[in-house]
Amino acid sequence: MDKIKAYITGEIISSTNSDAYSLYEKSHFGEPKDDKIQYSLAEALFLLEKEKIEIFSGNKKLSKKDFMEKCRKIDKKIQIKYPVFRDLRERGYVVKTALKFGADFRIYEKGAKPGERHAKWIVFCEHESKRMTWHEFSAKNRVAHSTKKNLLLAIVDEEGDISYYEVRWIKP
């Protein structure tokens, strides 16, 4: 497989490359939209890190550093969210954005295909130094419950290590 050639326009990263469609079918990277495969920032960063994609802004090929700078301008939390995305993808999970739920990601069980099955978890990423109130925790838990997903809190520490806390509703 050749490197996928993708372009960033505003906040959208997309490709019409046939390899982009193949990778989507095989590994669920990106989403088909308007005859293109569109990538989230985290997906594009991951593929760039794995040397599967080249990202262009106009005719200029972006380095990982240049692309990360663009990502930081678009998403202030990318430095907290991306390590979580990378960790979960490397563990074999399919990770998609969860903007419509007000969360960072939705996670599909290993082997599950988005569109055929529902995500099992909804993920909120935070730095260990951020304090969360009971009200914020309750709001996150309600989002997970109302979308029929388990809540997964991903806490990133100063060294970039991630601790996961799963919260589920139980009926006594």
C-alpha positions as CSV (number, residue, x, y, z in Angstrom):
1,M,0.0,0.0,0.0
2,D,1.3,3.4,-0.9
3,K,1.0,6.3,1.5
4,I,-2.4,7.9,1.4
5,K,-2.3,11.5,0.1
6,A,-4.7,13.6,2.2
7,Y,-5.4,17.3,2.3
8,I,-6.3,19.6,5.1
9,T,-8.8,22.4,4.3
10,G,-9.8,24.4,7.3
11,E,-10.5,21.8,9.9
12,I,-11.2,19.0,7.5
13,I,-8.7,16.3,6.5
14,S,-9.8,14.2,3.6
15,S,-8.6,11.9,0.8
16,T,-10.0,10.6,-2.5
17,N,-7.1,8.1,-2.7
18,S,-8.2,4.5,-3.4
19,D,-5.9,3.3,-0.5
20,A,-7.9,5.5,1.8
21,Y,-11.0,3.5,0.9
22,S,-9.2,0.2,1.3
23,L,-7.9,1.2,4.8
24,Y,-11.4,2.3,5.8
25,E,-12.8,-1.1,4.7
26,K,-10.1,-3.0,6.5
27,S,-9.4,-0.9,9.7
28,H,-12.2,1.7,9.9
29,F,-9.9,4.7,9.7
30,G,-11.9,7.8,8.6
31,E,-15.5,8.1,7.4
32,P,-16.9,8.1,3.9
33,K,-18.4,11.6,3.2
34,D,-19.1,13.4,-0.1
35,D,-17.0,10.9,-2.2
36,K,-14.0,11.2,0.1
37,I,-12.7,9.6,3.2
38,Q,-12.6,12.2,6.0
39,Y,-10.3,11.8,9.0
40,S,-10.5,13.1,12.5
41,L,-7.5,15.0,13.8
42,A,-6.5,12.0,16.0
43,E,-6.9,9.5,13.1
44,A,-4.8,11.7,10.8
45,L,-2.1,12.1,13.5
46,F,-2.0,8.3,14.1
47,L,-1.7,7.5,10.4
48,L,1.0,10.2,10.0
49,E,2.9,8.7,12.9
50,K,2.6,5.2,11.4
51,E,3.8,6.6,8.0
52,K,0.6,5.5,6.3
53,I,-0.5,9.0,5.2
54,E,1.0,12.3,3.9
55,I,-0.9,15.4,4.7
56,F,-0.8,18.5,2.4
57,S,-2.0,22.0,3.0
58,G,-2.3,23.2,-0.6
59,N,0.8,22.0,-2.3
60,K,2.9,21.9,0.9
61,K,3.5,18.6,2.5
62,L,3.2,19.0,6.3
63,S,5.7,17.5,8.7
64,K,4.3,15.8,11.9
65,K,5.4,18.9,13.9
66,D,3.6,21.3,11.5
67,F,0.5,19.2,11.4
68,M,0.5,19.0,15.3
69,E,0.7,22.8,15.4
70,K,-2.4,23.0,13.2
71,C,-4.1,20.4,15.3
72,R,-3.4,22.4,18.5
73,K,-5.0,25.5,16.9
74,I,-8.1,23.5,15.9
75,D,-8.5,21.4,19.2
76,K,-7.0,22.7,22.4
77,K,-7.3,19.3,24.0
78,I,-5.5,17.3,21.3
79,Q,-2.4,16.8,23.4
80,I,-4.6,15.0,26.0
81,K,-6.9,13.2,23.5
82,Y,-4.3,11.9,21.1
83,P,-2.3,9.7,23.5
84,V,-5.6,8.1,24.5
85,F,-6.6,7.6,20.9
86,R,-3.2,6.1,20.1
87,D,-3.3,3.8,23.1
88,L,-6.7,2.4,22.4
89,R,-6.0,1.9,18.6
90,E,-2.8,0.1,19.4
91,R,-4.8,-2.2,21.8
92,G,-7.0,-3.1,18.8
93,Y,-10.1,-1.0,19.4
94,V,-11.9,1.1,16.8
95,V,-11.9,4.7,18.1
96,K,-14.3,7.3,16.6
97,T,-15.1,10.9,17.6
98,A,-18.1,11.4,19.8
99,L,-18.8,15.1,19.3
100,K,-22.5,14.6,18.9
101,F,-22.5,13.1,22.3
102,G,-20.4,15.9,23.8
103,A,-17.6,13.4,24.5
104,D,-14.2,12.9,23.1
105,F,-14.4,9.4,21.6
106,R,-16.7,6.4,21.3
107,I,-15.0,3.0,21.4
108,Y,-16.1,-0.2,19.7
109,E,-15.3,-3.6,21.0
110,K,-12.6,-5.5,19.2
111,G,-13.9,-6.9,16.0
112,A,-17.0,-4.7,16.0
113,K,-17.7,-2.6,12.9
114,P,-19.1,0.9,13.3
115,G,-22.5,1.1,11.6
116,E,-23.2,-2.6,12.2
117,R,-22.8,-2.5,16.0
118,H,-23.0,0.2,18.6
119,A,-20.0,1.5,20.5
120,K,-19.6,0.0,23.9
121,W,-17.9,3.0,25.6
122,I,-18.1,6.8,25.5
123,V,-14.7,8.3,26.5
124,F,-13.9,11.6,28.2
125,C,-10.2,12.4,28.3
126,E,-8.7,14.6,31.1
127,H,-5.3,15.6,32.5
128,E,-4.7,14.3,36.0
129,S,-4.3,17.9,37.2
130,K,-7.9,18.8,36.2
131,R,-10.4,18.6,39.0
132,M,-13.8,17.2,38.2
133,T,-16.8,18.2,40.3
134,W,-19.5,15.7,41.1
135,H,-21.8,17.7,38.9
136,E,-19.4,17.3,35.9
137,F,-19.0,13.6,36.7
138,S,-22.8,13.1,36.9
139,A,-23.3,14.9,33.6
140,K,-20.7,12.6,31.9
141,N,-22.4,9.6,33.5
142,R,-25.8,10.7,32.3
143,V,-24.5,11.1,28.7
144,A,-23.1,7.6,28.8
145,H,-26.3,6.2,30.3
146,S,-28.7,8.0,27.8
147,T,-26.6,6.7,24.9
148,K,-26.6,3.2,26.2
149,K,-22.8,3.1,26.6
150,N,-20.5,2.6,29.5
151,L,-18.5,5.7,30.7
152,L,-14.8,5.4,30.3
153,L,-12.7,8.2,31.9
154,A,-9.2,8.4,30.5
155,I,-6.8,10.2,32.8
156,V,-3.5,11.3,31.3
157,D,-0.6,12.0,33.8
158,E,2.5,14.2,33.4
159,E,4.5,11.3,31.9
160,G,1.8,10.6,29.3
161,D,0.7,7.4,31.0
162,I,-3.1,6.8,30.9
163,S,-5.3,5.3,33.6
164,Y,-8.8,4.2,32.6
165,Y,-11.8,4.2,34.9
166,E,-15.0,2.5,33.6
167,V,-18.3,3.5,35.2
168,R,-21.4,1.4,34.7
169,W,-24.9,1.6,36.0
170,I,-26.1,-1.4,37.9
171,K,-29.5,-2.3,39.2
172,P,-29.5,-3.7,42.7
